[in-house]
Amino acid sequence: MVERTCHHCSEVIASIRTCASCNMVFYCSESCLTHHNADKAGCSKMSYYSQLTPPLLSLPFTFAEETCSETFDDRALINFLKRQGVFNLGLWVRETPLSVLGFLDVLPFGELETVFDPYVLPIEGLALENHPIAPLEAALASWEGYYKWRGFPLSSPIAILLHHVMTVYHILQSSGVASQPESVVLLAGVEKEADLLITFLELSSLLPGKTISVIMVGPSISAKISGNCFKHDNLTVSRYCMTLQEYLRSNHQSCSVDVIICLNAGLAAYTSWRDAIVEIVKRQIRCYITDFCLLSLDMSQQALLSLTLQLESALNHMNMNSDLTSRSSENLSVKLSEPVINPFRCPVRKFCESARFPWFSNAFICELIFC
């Protein structure tokens, strides 16, 4: 039996109540439910979120019915990984919720890369060590297409490890950056992606003939590997223990970034994004963010609206260029584009204790729009 918490007060629910209007959120009492019912706009949003549940759950994998279930919690994930023979092995350590078993994940991000058998799965591991025999005839736009190209059965869970790099590939393709002969991609807020460096080698197979530089930055990256650079064919990957704004400021003269990608950004959850957004606006660099769910993106949109009101003073304070600082605050705007469902989202649903709407890693993609 999975544990549910109240959407209003966050208390563990003994007797579950569900909103009759949106049927999306759980409550512990009539009092908490009354608070939700009074928020007509919030309830309406929940109803809208529910409409996107079917397309989000539409994944081609034979295990999707299990991993996309509403009750698929961390213990269910552990059992799934054990049946797949990958539990707490190789790169799968970063997909294993060890806290459920009472273990604390103390290994800093970026120090897991020197594993003997990173993928654990023998067929997939052997295939990913080599370029595919057949080159791509067209850009990939689905997991089905990728699996067919790579020769993987749809029963393989390898998409769980590859969804980060495939999301980056999809953004590069849809933004047009992939058509450039050379491109510099800045991944911001990096955590476990720093350990998945070997999976990013797939970009050299996906984009042959292109020179690609991937720069990973994040304050949680281990200082031991900060500044390390890895080269493979047409791909270079480097990792730095610093925030996005710190990297842009320290490389302001030599920095030539084509696109910034913030995976599972959660702009509203971290105040450090405020300074990062200011730096992005200053340089007018194209930026894409992904997130787990529409609720998080709605909160991010509100956070950006608040930032817009402060943007002029922030730019002036940080000695930004005159083109931006001379403009009135009412002409400054930072917002997110309409979110689109990422075809290369993770096929494992993140369990939500207080609501029914599904969360998936890198579920939605938005572009940061500034003018």
Secondary structure, 3 states (H helix, E strand, C coil): CCCCECCCCCCECCCCEECCCCCCEEECCHHHHHHHHHCHHHHHHHHHHHHCHHHHHCCCCCCHHHHCCCCCCHHHHHHHHHHHCCCCCHHHHHHCCHHHHCCCCCCCECCCCCCCCCCCCHHHHHHHCCCCCCCCCCCCCCHHHHHHHHCCCCCCCCHHHHHHHHHHHHHHHHHCHHHCCEEEEEEECCCHHHCCHHHHHHHHHHCCCCEEEEEEECCCECCCCCCCEEEECCEEEEEECCCHHHHHHHCCCCCCCCEEEECCCCCCCCCCHHHHHHHHHHHCCCEEEEECCHHHHHHHHHHHHHHHHHHHHHHHHCCCCHHHHCCCHHHCCEEECCCEECCCCCCCEECCCCECCCEECCCEEEEEEEC
